[in-house]
Amino acid sequence: MGKADSSITRRQFLGATAGGTIVSAMSTRAWTRVQGANDRVRLGLIGCGTRGAQVSNFFLKHSDAQYVAAAEVFKTRLDNWITALKDKQNGATIEPCEDYRRILDRKDVDAVHIATPDHWHCQIVIDAIAAGKDIYVEKPLSNTVDRAVAALQAYRRSNRVVQIGTQQRSGQHFQEAAQIVQSGELGNVTHAVLVFGGNGYGRAPEPETQPPAGLNWDMFQGPAPRHAYKQSRQTGWRGWWDYGGGLITDWGVHLTDIALWYLNSQHVGPLLTSAAAQYVNLDDPNHEKSPDAVAVTWQYPKFVMTFTNAVVNDAEFGRQGNYFFSPRGSLLIHRGGYEVRANPGRGGGPGGRGAAPGQAPPQAPLNARRVPYSENYQDDPHTIQHVRNFLDCIKSRQKPVSDLEIGFYASLPCLLGVMAVRESKSFKWDDQALKAVAV
């Protein structure tokens, strides 16, 4: 997109994309096998920041993946990414552009890899579906419920393969722990507790400045409200409600994804969402950024779930992650492994009570154990397998392990949690209308 094109207004952009006049309508295009080159899937990267660059390297671990184009609103970042990939694609060239719609118009792009800030995810997903592209999109699905619903509806009307980047479910030890819960070893789980420490990504007040050279600030904001530039709005966007959802959505969606998977609730929203939050060590009088003390609760049909950003430090075995509690004991699972603990005296371990008259005898004692796992985030086998699953599904036309609908219901409690924090209200979820109702 040249300089003459980069001044498009938000109203013009949204109107054009809603009318379908910018991208070509190819929603019924089926996957056509690429001849030679190991049936390569030709990719366009949209968003060349840290995570986009990292996952693109994981895609290129697979010989049937190749990038042919990239879009990024910050030219320096775009140039750096293309230079870094120059020697990893056997001389294949990558077309750079500022506007992602140029990628969607290309007939030789089979799939797009979306790694923009969260507020852009759904508009690009909707446009990519309309253009007939398959999609790998980073989590969470969105930073607002309305955008997530619009993307879900577009997906349900399409035949596109869409994978959400909740890569933990592609990890072997996460799959092992799933069997512990789903086999009934723990018994009936009553509480899913999600714990991840941090300050919520909020920043101290800062002055307005001019955007750095090469950044199209208007396009960065895209479908979000318009503001003057502040550095952390760009570099710390996860902490601003306009673009992200703090820890509730950024880490929370990894945790909700595991909880709902393990508890067979991947296609249902929470019955009730409530929250309490406070700005304690963060000065944000306008409440534009996520607070640094948060507790969110959800009621599901057969369990309750909570999230907090308070965590106990433990150098021996991390305490952040997913907890599953039952009368028999508990399971903790995170990227460093999993741990099962028995609950003595309640049928979980030695010393458990015998059966009362007329009741079934107690189960065998719970097998307490700790299974550590050495995480390698820089060469992450979980993400490498996750993108492998996506590439395979492009060719088979099967649903990937974390398709958009699963990603929607993993993102939904987080987005409702943000609403509860921001509006100081509780919300019921109407799954027929796909709408949150304040109570």
N, C-alpha and C positions, 0 to 999 in steps of 0.2 A: 504494500500500500504506500503510495507516494505521499508527499507532503500535502498535495491538494486534497487527498482523500482522508487524511488523518483528522480533519476537523469535524467529522460527522457528529451530530448532536446525539444525546441520549434518546430524545424523542424520535429522531429519524431512525436511529439504530433499532430500537425496540419495535417501532412500527413496521420497518422493513422485514425484520425477522419474523414477526408475528404473522405478516401477510405471506411469508414464504417467497418473497420476490428476490432475495439475495442468493439463497442456496438452491441448487437444482433438486428437484423432487425425485429421489431414487429409492424411496423407502421399501420398494419391493425387490430391489436388486439382490439376487442370490450370490453367494460366494462362488467365484470362478477360480479354479485352481490356476496358479501362476505356473507357466511352463518353464522348466529348468530351475536352476538356482535353488534347489531343494524346496520348490513350491513356496517361495518367500511370501510373507505377509509384509506389505509395504505400509509403513507407518508415518503419520505426521504427529510431531510432538507439539502440544499447545501449552506453553508455560515452561520455560527453561531454567527455573530456579533450582534450589538445592535438591528437592525431592524428585523433580522431573529429570534432572541430570543423573541422579543416582539410579532411578528405576530404568532409565534408558540404557544404562550400562548392563542392567540385569536382563533386559530384553535381548541385548546383543550377545548374551551368553548362549543364545539359541541361534543356530545357523540359518534358520528360516525366517528370521526377523531382520528388517532393514528399514532405516529411516530415510525418507526421500524429501521431507519438508519439515520446517519448524516455524512456529509463530510465537512471538514474545514482544511485549510492549516496552521493554527496556533493552535498547540496542546493544549495550555493552554485554549484558547477560546472554543475549542471542549469539553474538559473535564469539564469545568465550565457549559456549556449548558446541557450536559448529566446529571450532578449532580443536576442541578436546576429542571430538568424534572422528576427525579427519582420517586418522590411521586405524580406525576400528571397523571400517566398512569396505575394505578392499578397493578404495578409490571411488566408491559411489558418492555422488554429489548430493547435497542437501540444499533445497531452495529456502532461503530465509524470507520471512515476511513479518510485518507488524500485526496485520489483521488475520485472525484465524480463518475467516471465511474464504480466503484465498486457498487454503488447504482443502476445505470442504468442496470447492469447485473442481478440484483436480480429479480426473477419472482414474488416475493410477494410484490413488491412496485407498487402501483397503480398510484401514482402521485408524482411529485417532487415539492418542494417549494424552489425557487431559491432566495437567498438574498445575493449574492456575490456583490462585486463592479461592476459598470456598464459595464466595458469593457469585463467581462466574460459572461454577460447575454446571448448573442445570440449564442455563441458556445455551451453553455450548453443546450439552448432551442433546437437547431438543433439536438444535440446528443440525447436529451430526446425524441424528436419526432421520431427519427429513432429507438429508443428503445421501442416505443409504450407507453410512459408514458404521462399522462395528466400533466399540468404544471400551477403552480401559480408563476409568476415571478414579482419581484419588478420593479417599474418604475425607470427611463425611460427604454424603450426597449433596448437601447444601448447608447454608447457614440460616434458612428460614423454612417454615413448614410449607408455605404457599408455593415456593419454587420447587421444593421436593415433590409435592403433589403433582405439579405440572409435568415434571420429568417422568414420574411414575405413569401418568396417564398416557404420555407420548410413547413410553416403552411398551405399555400394554397393547397399544394399537399397532405396534410394529413387529417385525421379525428379526430385529437386530440382536446381536450378541453383545451384552454389556457386562463387564466385570468391575466391581467396586474394589478399591485397593485395601481391603481389610485382610491383609496377607497372613495374619496369625492362623487362620483356619486352614492354611495350607502347610502348617508346620506339624511334623510328626508327633512331638510330645503334646501339642494341643489336641491332636486327634486321639492320642492315648488317654488323655484326661477326660475327653468327651465320653469315652467308653465307660469310665469309672462312674460318671453320673448317670448315663443313659442305661447302663446295665442294671441299675438299682442297687449297686454296692453301698451307696450312701443312704439308701432309703429315700423317702420323700423329702426333697429339698424345700425348706420353708423360706430361706433368705438367700438372695444373691447380692453380695456386697461388693461394690466396685470402688477401688481405692487407687488414687494416683496423686502424688504430692506435687506441689508447685503453687506459684502465686497467681495463676490464671492468666499470665502473660500481660497483665496490665502494666502501663508505664507511667512515670511521673509526668506532670504537665510539661509541655514543651512549646516553643514558639512556632508559628507558621513560617515557612521558608519557601524559596523557589525550588521546584523539582530539579533533580540532577539532569545534566545534559543527556539527551538520548532517551529519556523516559516520557512516554505519552501518558501523562497523569489522568487525562480525561478518559482514555480507554482503559486504564487500570481500574478506575472506579466503575465503569460499565453500567450494570443495572443497579448499582448502589446509589444512595444519595450523594450529591455533589458537595465537596468540601475543599478548602484550601489545603495545600500540601503540608504535611508534617512527616518527618522522617519515619517515625514508628508506624504511621498509617501504611507505609510501603514495606518496611523491613520487619515490623512487628505486627503485621496485619491480623494475626490470629487472636490478639487481645482486644481488637476493636469489634464491637457488635455489627458494624456495617459490613465487615468482610469475613468474620469468623465467629466463633462462639467460646473462646477461651478453652480451658481444659475440659469443659463439659462436652464439647463436640470434638476437640482435637484428639485427646486421649480417651475421652468417654466413649466414643463410637467403637474403638477397638474392644473395650470392655463390655459394652452392651451387646456387641456382635457375638462374643464368646458366650455370654450368659444366655442369650436367647437361643443360640444354637444348641447348647448343652441341655436346655430346659424345653426344647421342642416348641418354641414360641416365636419362630422366625417370620410368621405371616400374620401376626396380630399386634395391634397397638395396645398401649397400657390403658387400663380402665380409668386410672386417675393419676395425675402428676402434680406434685407439690414441691416446694423448694423454700429454703431459707439461705440468705447470703448477706455478706457484710463487707464493706470496705474498711479494713482494719489498718494495714500498713501502706495502703495505696490511697493517694489523694486524687479523687476523680469526682469533683462536685457535679459534673454534668452527666455522670453515669453513662458515658459513651463506651467505656471499656469494661471488661469482665472483672468482677470483684475478686479479692484474694482469699476469701473464706466462703465456701460453698457446701451445701448439703442438699441433695435432690432425692426425692423418694417417688417410687412408682408402684402402683398396685396392678398386678396381673391376675388372671383368673385363678391360678394355683400357687402363687408365690408373691412375695414382695421383693423389690429391688431398690437399692440405695447407691448413691455415689457421693463420695467426699474427697476433697483434696488434702485431707490430713492423713499422714502416713507415718508409721514408726520406722525409724532407720534401723537396719540390721545388716551389718557388713558380711555376715556369714551366709544369709539367704534372704533375698529381697522380700519385703512385705507389701509392695505395691502389686496390684493386679486384680484377679477375680477370686473371690471367696464364695464357696457354696456351703451352706450350713444346713444340717439336718439333726434330728435327735441322736442319730448314731455317731456323728462326727462332722468333719469338715474337709474340704479340698481347697487348696490355694494353687492357682495356676498363673504363671507369668512367663516372660521370655527367658528367664533363668531356670525354668524347670517347674515341677509341681510337688506338692506335699500333701499327704493324707494324714489326718489326725483322728484318732478315736476319741469317743466321749465316754469315759469309764462311768459305769453306774447307770447308763441309759441304753444298754444293749449294744454299745459301740466297741467295748473292749473288756479286758479282764475285770471281774467284779460286777458285771451286769446282773440285773435282777432276773429271776426266773419268770416263767409265764404264770399269769394269774389263772385261776380256774376258768375253763371255757375258752381261753385264748390260745393262739398258736404259740409254739415254743419260740424263744428269741433266735435271731439269726446268729450265725457264727461271728466271733469278734471281728471287728473291722481291721483290716491289714494296714497298719500305720506304716508309712514309708515316705522317704524324700528321694525324688529323682531329679538331680540337677541336669541342666542343659547349658552348654556354652554358647551364648549368643554371639553372632558375628554380624552386626548391623551393616558393616561396610561391604560385606559379600554374603548377603543374607539368603540362605537357602529357602526360607519361607517365601520371600518375594520372588525369587527365581522360579520356584515351583508354581507360584500364583500366576505369573505371566505365562508360564508354560501351559497351564490349564486354559488360559485365555486363548493362546495361539491354537491349541488343539480344538477348542470349541468353535473358533472361526471356521475351521475346515469341516468339522463334523456337524455344525449347526445345533449342537446341544447347549443347554444352559450351563454356564460356568458355576463354580462352587459358591461364588458370591455375586449372583446376578443382581440386577438393579432392584428387583422387588425385595430380595433379602437385605440389600443395602439400604433400601428405604426404611424398612422396619427396624433396622439397627440404628439408623440415624434419627428416626422419629422420636424416641424417648429423650434423646439429647436435645433436639430442637424444642420439644415441649418443655424440657427443663430450663432452657434459656428463656422461653416465654414466661415461665413461672417466676424465674429470678427477676426478669426485667419489669414484669407487671405486678409482682407481689400478689399473684392469684393462683388458684389451682385450676386444672383443666381436665375435663373428660375428653376422650377421643371417640368420635363417631366414625367408625370404619366404613359404613355405607356411604356417608357423605364425604369421607376423607376430610374431616374438619374438626378442629379443636373447639370445645365449648367451655367457656369460663363458668366456674361454679363458686 
